[in-house]
Each structure stands twice: as structure tokens, then as C-alpha cells.
Amino acid sequence: MKDLLRHRAQRLLGADHRLLFCGIAAGMWAFGGARGRRAAVRGVSSMALASTTVNALGKHTVGQSRPAKDAAPLLRRLPRKPLTGPYPSGPTASAAAFAAGAALESPGWGATVAPLTATLAYAESRGDARAPRDVLVGAALGVVAAYAVRGMVPTRAQLPPPARPRVDAPALPEGEGLVVVVNPSSGAQPQLADPVRQLKTALPRAEVVLYEEEAGALPKVLEEAAREAARRGGVLGVCGGDGTVNAAVTPALRFKVPLMVLPGGTFNHFAADLGVDTVAEACAAVAEGSAVRADVGRIKPLAGIGPAGRTPSEPSYFLNTFSLGSYPDLVRSREHWSPKIGGPPATLLGVAQILRTGRPLRAVVNGRARSIWLLFAGNGAYRSVGLAPVRRHDLADGLLDVRIAHGGRFARSRLLAAALAGQLTRTRVYASARPQRLVISGLPEGTQMAYDGEVADAPTALLIDKLPEALTVYRPTAD
């Protein structure tokens, strides 16, 4: 009976397809708040890297054979012999990578997962199919994979809080004069009603508008809310993801009202850079009148460049990022698959599709013709130097953070290898600069651009610049 129970535990914890830890990640994503979601994504990413490294490289390179099938007790025999060797231990590597990745982002979640990882490692080492050395090396590789992911995408703990210019703003202790538009369709959070309940508890006199498609387009609803907030001498609030927050920028600027941002989407990049991780923090900032000024990125179509007779449209604005090239394709793929398989898996699937089928884009950037896989322009200088910008030091620095992945022979492979090695600044297929403006022309008809996670048709020529300190946004007082 003892052997049977130990065998059952080994089979369960082995989790050949890592379903066990994916299930844990799903729970962290659903119930762990912003930090739990970041820990889940980092844990799964670390696990994927460890599993790929061990199975694709380690086992085939070492070539150690497994013990004979008949050497193990009957209860522990596998129905079919694995094609790869036992060295190093793949399940242990994946478990250690997940735990280490989660711990690097959130020590609390790492401590929660650690006992399960230790149990798996013990069960693996006590079995007859692997030696303790196989398990130890697998665990070490898992930890290395977690740190490799951190090298590409730094954790929040590595980054100092951004410096921000503070500004006087109305203090609304009970929310009088605050008009908040809540977009229920933003993200995929299970506690959808919770932000509204928290808001009404903290600021009982605030007006809450729950957006419904029957009311018209979201920008129209936000414009009416901003007009009403201006009439009351109050504040425009918005609860949703980065796309919803972006839609509130134009009416906030037009009616000259401060903006309250409540995190209600999947990633909430702008709210995170503000330091607003919860609804309670946003409510406290409004009650105290704690606010900062932030730059607004502007996308301005240019006249006199491109097809004759084409009339430039109104400018668009962005708070986080603007991009051309492969990223709009990634956004479209993510939007298509997210409702079916979830946000992070949809993002990984989109990256795989782009690497397989993507084509470089021809454009003229600041007067120079280029072939590019990706052009990224951040609203402010981002902390990291890699392909995945993480966090900004200053929301009103007057700069654009421009990064270009050039096209060319084996450009994608060279770019990926440099990113994994942490040597992006030394490869010729990657360039970066921090100008105040950027002129892009020569874009083919039908080119698409992405800004703040939304995709739209790009003009054939455009100017990217900034409106310095144009937006007043609430954020909690620094600790």
C-alpha cells in the first residue's frame, strides 16, 4: 500500500504536460490580484523556458539511458517507455522554474508553491527511474530559467518607483463631483462587480456609469461623462483596461478635467506606472487630492506627404506605447484567441505566429528608409533595455522611447538570440533612441498601427510627439 500511494503521488506530481502548475497559475491569475497575475505569468514563462531547454537540448545532448523497464517494481512501471533519457529531470526543472519565477515576482506566492515543488523533487529522487543527481540538476536548470526570464523582463521589485511631478487637484472626500465610467468588457477578471462595490463604499457620492453597448460608442459615453464632471467642477473617472483609459484621454483634455484611473483590465500598464494597483488606492488618492501631471503621446497625420488629395484626420493620443510592424498583428491575434484560451496563452500563440509568418515593413523614419520588424515608441523612457519595456521612471520627461527591430537576413533569429543572451544593445538588428519627436512616412496603404493595445489603420505619413504634462491624473501618495 505504501508503494502504491507513493506511486500515485509521483504520477500526479509528475504532471507530464505541466497541467498541475498551469492550474495553479490560473488560480493565481483569478484570485491573486495584480501581483498574483504577474507572478503567474512569470512562473509559466519560466516553466516554458525550462521545459523547452531540458527536453529539446539537455536530454538529447546528454543521451543517458533510462533503467530497464523490468528493474522497477510492478506498481512503478510506466505503460510505455519515454523516448528521452532521465537526465536532467524535466518535471523537477519545470516545477523549480515555476516556483522560482513566482517567487521573484511575489515572495508570498513563491513560498506558497515551494512545498509542492519540494514534494515533487523528493518523489522524483525516491523513484527508480531517476538518480538524485538527475533531480538536482533539473532543479538547478529550472532556477536558471527563472533568472533568464528575469534578465529579459525585470520584476517590479528590481525597479525603483517612477518620479512624477505633483500637482494640485480637487480633493473629493466622499466623491461629490466624480463621474466614473466602468467598462465591464475590459479584461477577463472574475471579480467584475467588485470594483463598483469598492468605489461606492469608499466614495458614496460619486456617480457611477456602467457602460453598455446600447448606450452608443464608448468615446461618446466618456465625452458626456467628462462634460458632466466639468459642469460640476469635478473629476472624470474610468475603470477598465489600457484601451478604455486611452479613450478617456481626449475628453479629459477637451474639458480640462482631472482623470481618475481604476485598474479594471488584464494588464493595466498605465495604472501600474502611476502606482495604482487597487481600486482602494485610487479612491484614497481622489479623497486626498493627490495627483500628478503626465505627458500624453500624440499621433498626428501629416499633410503634404503621401497620396495627393488625402485629408489628414484628427490626431490620436496614447499614454503607454505606439507601434508599427509585427505588434499590431500580435494584438489582433491576442484579441482573437483571448476569449478562447486566456490572455497569456493567446499572447504566446500570437508571438509564435508572427515568428513563423511575419514580414518586415518598409518605411521612412526621420528621413531614412528602413526595413523594420517592429517600431516601438513609448510615452516616456522605459526602465528596461529589452524588447519588452516594463516600467517608466517619469511620466512627464518629455521624451519618446523609440526602439526599432530591423529587418534583414536572419534578423528574427539574431534578435531572439540577442534578447535571450541579454545583449540587445550589441546587435545591429536592434536600435534605440530617446527623441522628442519622430516623423514616419512612406507607409503602404493598409498598414496598421497599435497604440495602448488598440489597433487602427495608420496614415501614410505621421508625426509622433508629446503634449508635455497635459494630463492631471490621481495617484496615491508615495510611501
FIROSE-672284 format. One record per residue (C-alpha): x, y, z; residue in three letters. Coordinates in steps of 0.1 Angstrom, whole numbers, always signed. Example, Ala and Ser with C-alpha at 12.3 -4.5 7.8 and 13.67 -1.06 7.14 Angstrom:
2
     X     Y     Z  aa
  +123   -45   +78 ALA
  +137   -11   +71 SER
This chain:
479
     X     Y     Z  aa
    +0    +0    +0 MET
   +29   +24    +8 LYS
   +44   +18   -26 ASP
   +10   +23   -43 LEU
    +5   +57   -26 LEU
   +40   +69   -34 ARG
   +35   +58   -70 HIS
    +2   +76   -72 ARG
   +18  +108   -58 ALA
   +47  +105   -84 GLN
   +22  +101  -113 ARG
    +1  +131  -101 LEU
   +30  +154   -93 LEU
   +49  +144  -125 GLY
   +24  +164  -145 ALA
   +39  +154  -179 ASP
   +21  +183  -196 HIS
   +26  +207  -166 ARG
   -11  +209  -162 LEU
    -8  +210  -124 LEU
   +12  +242  -124 PHE
    -9  +257  -152 CYS
   -39  +251  -130 GLY
   -21  +268  -101 ILE
   -12  +297  -123 ALA
   -49  +300  -133 ALA
   -58  +303   -97 GLY
   -32  +329   -90 MET
   -44  +348  -120 TRP
   -80  +347  -110 ALA
   -77  +354   -72 PHE
   -42  +368   -66 GLY
   -48  +404   -77 GLY
   -22  +423   -97 ALA
    +8  +408   -80 ARG
    -7  +373   -83 GLY
   -12  +378  -121 ARG
   +23  +390  -126 ARG
   +37  +360  -106 ALA
   +15  +336  -126 ALA
   +28  +349  -159 VAL
   +64  +349  -148 ARG
   +60  +314  -134 GLY
   +45  +299  -166 VAL
   +71  +317  -188 SER
   +99  +304  -167 SER
   +84  +269  -168 MET
   +80  +270  -205 ALA
  +117  +280  -210 LEU
  +129  +253  -186 ALA
  +108  +226  -202 SER
  +120  +236  -237 THR
  +156  +237  -227 THR
  +156  +204  -209 VAL
  +136  +184  -234 ASN
  +150  +200  -266 ALA
  +186  +203  -256 LEU
  +195  +186  -223 GLY
  +182  +151  -227 LYS
  +191  +147  -264 HIS
  +226  +161  -257 THR
  +235  +140  -227 VAL
  +219  +108  -240 GLY
  +218   +89  -207 GLN
  +196   +58  -210 SER
  +168   +50  -185 ARG
  +168   +19  -163 PRO
  +154   -12  -178 ALA
  +116   -14  -175 LYS
  +117   -46  -156 ASP
  +141   -32  -130 ALA
  +113   -11  -114 ALA
   +86   -26   -91 PRO
   +55   -35  -109 LEU
   +34    -6   -95 LEU
   +60   +20  -107 ARG
   +64    +8  -142 ARG
   +53   +32  -169 LEU
   +29   +19  -195 PRO
   +53   +30  -222 ARG
   +90   +39  -220 LYS
   +97   +76  -226 PRO
  +117   +85  -257 LEU
  +141  +107  -238 THR
  +165   +99  -211 GLY
  +161  +107  -174 PRO
  +189  +133  -172 TYR
  +181  +160  -162 PRO
  +146  +157  -146 SER
  +121  +176  -167 GLY
   +93  +177  -142 PRO
  +116  +189  -115 THR
  +130  +216  -138 ALA
   +96  +228  -147 SER
   +84  +228  -110 ALA
  +115  +247   -98 ALA
  +112  +272  -127 ALA
   +76  +279  -118 PHE
   +83  +283   -81 ALA
  +114  +304   -86 ALA
   +97  +326  -112 GLY
   +67  +332   -90 ALA
   +90  +340   -60 ALA
  +110  +365   -80 LEU
   +78  +385   -87 GLU
   +60  +377   -54 SER
   +78  +361   -25 PRO
   +45  +352    -9 GLY
   +33  +332   -38 TRP
   +67  +316   -42 GLY
   +65  +304    -6 ALA
   +31  +290   -12 THR
   +42  +270   -42 VAL
   +76  +259   -27 ALA
   +63  +230    -6 PRO
   +47  +214   -37 LEU
   +79  +218   -56 THR
   +99  +202   -28 ALA
   +74  +173   -27 THR
   +78  +167   -64 LEU
  +116  +168   -62 ALA
  +115  +144   -33 TYR
   +92  +120   -51 ALA
  +113  +121   -82 GLU
  +145  +114   -63 SER
  +130   +84   -44 ARG
  +118   +68   -76 GLY
  +137   +41   -95 ASP
  +137   +59  -129 ALA
  +160   +87  -118 ARG
  +190   +93   -97 ALA
  +192  +121   -71 PRO
  +217  +138   -94 ARG
  +191  +140  -122 ASP
  +167  +158   -99 VAL
  +192  +182   -85 LEU
  +204  +192  -120 VAL
  +168  +196  -131 GLY
  +160  +219  -102 ALA
  +191  +240  -109 ALA
  +182  +244  -145 LEU
  +147  +255  -135 GLY
  +161  +282  -113 VAL
  +184  +293  -140 VAL
  +155  +295  -164 ALA
  +136  +318  -140 ALA
  +166  +341  -137 TYR
  +170  +341  -175 ALA
  +134  +353  -179 VAL
  +140  +380  -153 ARG
  +170  +391  -173 GLY
  +147  +397  -203 MET
  +118  +411  -183 VAL
  +128  +426  -149 PRO
  +105  +422  -120 THR
   +87  +451  -103 ARG
  +110  +447   -72 ALA
  +141  +455   -94 GLN
  +126  +488  -105 LEU
  +125  +520   -84 PRO
   +92  +538   -82 PRO
   +89  +564  -110 PRO
   +95  +601  -102 ALA
   +64  +622  -110 ARG
   +57  +659  -110 PRO
   +29  +665   -84 ARG
    +1  +690   -89 VAL
   -28  +704   -70 ASP
   -61  +687   -78 ALA
   -96  +687   -62 PRO
  -100  +666   -31 ALA
  -133  +648   -30 LEU
  -136  +630    +4 PRO
  -170  +615    -5 GLU
  -167  +616   -42 GLY
  -190  +646   -48 GLU
  -184  +657   -84 GLY
  -168  +625   -95 LEU
  -183  +608  -126 VAL
  -169  +573  -132 VAL
  -174  +552  -164 VAL
  -170  +515  -158 VAL
  -163  +492  -188 ASN
  -173  +457  -178 PRO
  -159  +442  -211 SER
  -123  +452  -202 SER
  -100  +422  -194 GLY
  -112  +389  -180 ALA
  -112  +394  -143 GLN
  -137  +372  -124 PRO
  -145  +399   -97 GLN
  -162  +422  -122 LEU
  -187  +437   -97 ALA
  -161  +442   -70 ASP
  -146  +475   -83 PRO
  -180  +491   -84 VAL
  -188  +479   -49 ARG
  -155  +492   -36 GLN
  -159  +525   -53 LEU
  -194  +531   -39 LYS
  -182  +522    -4 THR
  -152  +545    -5 ALA
  -168  +574   -24 LEU
  -205  +571   -18 PRO
  -215  +603   -35 ARG
  -197  +595   -68 ALA
  -218  +589   -99 GLU
  -211  +555  -115 VAL
  -220  +549  -151 VAL
  -219  +512  -161 LEU
  -211  +512  -198 TYR
  -234  +492  -221 GLU
  -231  +489  -259 GLU
  -267  +500  -263 GLU
  -257  +535  -250 ALA
  -235  +541  -280 GLY
  -198  +541  -286 ALA
  -175  +542  -255 LEU
  -158  +575  -265 PRO
  -193  +592  -267 LYS
  -202  +580  -233 VAL
  -169  +592  -219 LEU
  -173  +626  -235 GLU
  -207  +630  -219 GLU
  -193  +620  -185 ALA
  -164  +644  -189 ALA
  -188  +672  -198 ARG
  -209  +665  -167 GLU
  -178  +663  -145 ALA
  -166  +697  -158 ALA
  -200  +712  -151 ARG
  -198  +701  -115 ARG
  -162  +712  -112 GLY
  -152  +676  -105 GLY
  -133  +647  -119 VAL
  -137  +621  -147 LEU
  -131  +585  -136 GLY
  -126  +554  -158 VAL
  -124  +518  -148 CYS
  -111  +494  -175 GLY
   -80  +483  -193 GLY
   -54  +504  -211 ASP
   -77  +508  -242 GLY
  -105  +521  -221 THR
   -82  +545  -203 VAL
   -69  +557  -236 ASN
  -105  +565  -248 ALA
  -108  +588  -217 ALA
   -78  +609  -226 VAL
   -94  +630  -254 THR
  -125  +641  -234 PRO
  -103  +647  -203 ALA
   -81  +671  -223 LEU
  -111  +687  -241 ARG
  -130  +695  -210 PHE
   -98  +701  -188 LYS
  -108  +677  -160 VAL
   -85  +656  -139 PRO
   -86  +618  -146 LEU
   -91  +590  -120 MET
   -78  +556  -133 VAL
   -91  +524  -117 LEU
   -74  +492  -128 PRO
  -100  +470  -144 GLY
   -83  +453  -174 GLY
   -59  +425  -180 THR
   -26  +443  -177 PHE
   -33  +479  -166 ASN
    +1  +492  -177 HIS
    -7  +529  -171 PHE
   -23  +523  -137 ALA
    +8  +503  -127 ALA
   +31  +531  -138 ASP
   +10  +555  -117 LEU
   +14  +532   -87 GLY
   -24  +525   -87 VAL
   -27  +487   -82 ASP
   -61  +486   -65 THR
   -94  +505   -65 VAL
   -89  +514   -29 ALA
   -56  +532   -37 GLU
   -73  +552   -65 ALA
  -102  +562   -42 CYS
   -78  +573   -15 ALA
   -59  +595   -39 ALA
   -92  +612   -50 VAL
  -103  +617   -14 ALA
   -69  +633    -6 GLU
   -65  +653   -38 GLY
   -32  +635   -45 SER
   -24  +639   -82 ALA
    +5  +642  -107 VAL
    +9  +655  -142 ARG
   +16  +631  -171 ALA
   +27  +636  -207 ASP
    +4  +625  -235 VAL
   +18  +609  -266 GLY
    +3  +623  -299 ARG
    -1  +606  -333 ILE
    -6  +634  -358 LYS
   -13  +626  -395 PRO
    +8  +648  -418 LEU
    -5  +669  -447 ALA
   +15  +671  -480 GLY
   +31  +637  -476 ILE
   +16  +606  -491 GLY
   -13  +602  -517 PRO
   -24  +635  -533 ALA
   -57  +649  -520 GLY
   -58  +628  -488 ARG
   -71  +649  -459 THR
   -53  +643  -426 PRO
   -76  +631  -398 SER
   -77  +643  -362 GLU
   -47  +633  -340 PRO
   -49  +602  -318 SER
   -33  +600  -283 TYR
   -15  +574  -263 PHE
    -4  +571  -227 LEU
   +17  +540  -230 ASN
   +30  +529  -263 THR
   +27  +533  -301 PHE
   +40  +506  -325 SER
   +42  +496  -362 LEU
   +52  +463  -377 GLY
   +46  +430  -361 SER
   +30  +442  -329 TYR
    -4  +451  -344 PRO
    -6  +416  -358 ASP
    +2  +403  -322 LEU
   -27  +424  -308 VAL
   -51  +411  -334 ARG
   -41  +375  -327 SER
   -44  +380  -290 ARG
   -78  +396  -292 GLU
   -90  +366  -314 HIS
   -77  +339  -291 TRP
   -80  +355  -256 SER
  -117  +347  -251 PRO
  -110  +311  -260 LYS
   -77  +302  -242 ILE
   -70  +332  -220 GLY
   -47  +363  -223 GLY
   -11  +349  -216 PRO
   -15  +317  -238 PRO
   -30  +339  -266 ALA
    +0  +362  -264 THR
   +24  +333  -267 LEU
    +4  +319  -296 LEU
    +5  +353  -313 GLY
   +43  +355  -309 VAL
   +47  +321  -325 ALA
   +25  +330  -354 GLN
   +44  +363  -360 ILE
   +78  +345  -359 LEU
   +65  +320  -385 ARG
   +46  +342  -409 THR
   +56  +378  -403 GLY
   +71  +401  -429 ARG
   +92  +432  -424 PRO
   +77  +467  -431 LEU
   +92  +493  -454 ARG
   +90  +529  -441 ALA
  +109  +561  -439 VAL
  +118  +570  -404 VAL
  +132  +606  -398 ASN
  +141  +608  -435 GLY
  +159  +574  -436 ARG
  +144  +544  -455 ALA
  +143  +513  -433 ARG
  +131  +477  -433 SER
  +117  +470  -398 ILE
  +101  +441  -380 TRP
   +89  +464  -352 LEU
   +89  +501  -344 LEU
   +81  +509  -308 PHE
   +76  +544  -293 ALA
   +70  +547  -256 GLY
   +54  +577  -239 ASN
   +84  +583  -217 GLY
  +116  +565  -211 ALA
  +111  +529  -200 TYR
  +133  +512  -174 ARG
  +143  +480  -194 SER
  +165  +479  -225 VAL
  +149  +448  -240 GLY
  +121  +440  -263 LEU
   +95  +441  -235 ALA
   +96  +475  -218 PRO
   +85  +472  -182 VAL
   +81  +504  -163 ARG
   +88  +542  -165 ARG
  +108  +563  -141 HIS
   +90  +595  -151 ASP
   +56  +601  -166 LEU
   +65  +636  -177 ALA
  +100  +635  -190 ASP
   +92  +650  -224 GLY
  +108  +621  -243 LEU
   +98  +592  -266 LEU
  +114  +558  -260 ASP
  +120  +546  -296 VAL
  +131  +511  -303 ARG
  +134  +495  -338 ILE
  +140  +459  -347 ALA
  +154  +460  -382 HIS
  +146  +436  -410 GLY
  +173  +417  -429 GLY
  +189  +383  -432 ARG
  +181  +361  -402 PHE
  +170  +392  -383 ALA
  +144  +374  -362 ARG
  +168  +347  -352 SER
  +196  +371  -343 ARG
  +171  +393  -324 LEU
  +158  +364  -304 LEU
  +192  +351  -296 ALA
  +204  +386  -285 ALA
  +174  +390  -263 ALA
  +179  +357  -246 LEU
  +216  +365  -240 ALA
  +208  +400  -227 GLY
  +229  +415  -255 GLN
  +203  +435  -274 LEU
  +224  +467  -273 THR
  +252  +449  -291 ARG
  +233  +436  -321 THR
  +229  +455  -353 ARG
  +193  +444  -358 VAL
  +182  +465  -328 TYR
  +185  +502  -323 ALA
  +171  +526  -297 SER
  +169  +564  -291 ALA
  +150  +589  -269 ARG
  +140  +618  -291 PRO
  +112  +643  -286 GLN
   +95  +637  -319 ARG
   +95  +611  -347 LEU
   +84  +615  -384 VAL
   +74  +584  -402 ILE
   +64  +584  -439 SER
   +62  +561  -469 GLY
   +38  +536  -452 LEU
   +19  +514  -476 PRO
   -18  +517  -478 GLU
   -35  +494  -453 GLY
    -6  +495  -428 THR
   -19  +492  -393 GLN
    -7  +507  -361 MET
   -12  +499  -324 ALA
   -14  +523  -295 TYR
   -23  +514  -259 ASP
   -33  +479  -270 GLY
   -57  +491  -297 GLU
   -53  +485  -335 VAL
   -62  +511  -361 ALA
   -53  +519  -398 ASP
   -22  +541  -400 ALA
   -19  +572  -422 PRO
    +8  +570  -449 THR
   +27  +597  -430 ALA
   +26  +608  -394 LEU
   +43  +627  -366 LEU
   +48  +612  -332 ILE
   +54  +638  -305 ASP
   +41  +647  -270 LYS
   +19  +671  -251 LEU
   +41  +678  -221 PRO
   +24  +675  -187 GLU
   -10  +678  -204 ALA
   -30  +654  -182 LEU
   -37  +656  -145 THR
   -41  +621  -130 VAL
   -47  +609   -95 TYR
   -23  +586   -78 ARG
   -17  +576   -41 PRO
    +9  +595   -20 THR
   +43  +578   -22 ALA
   +52  +557    +8 ASP
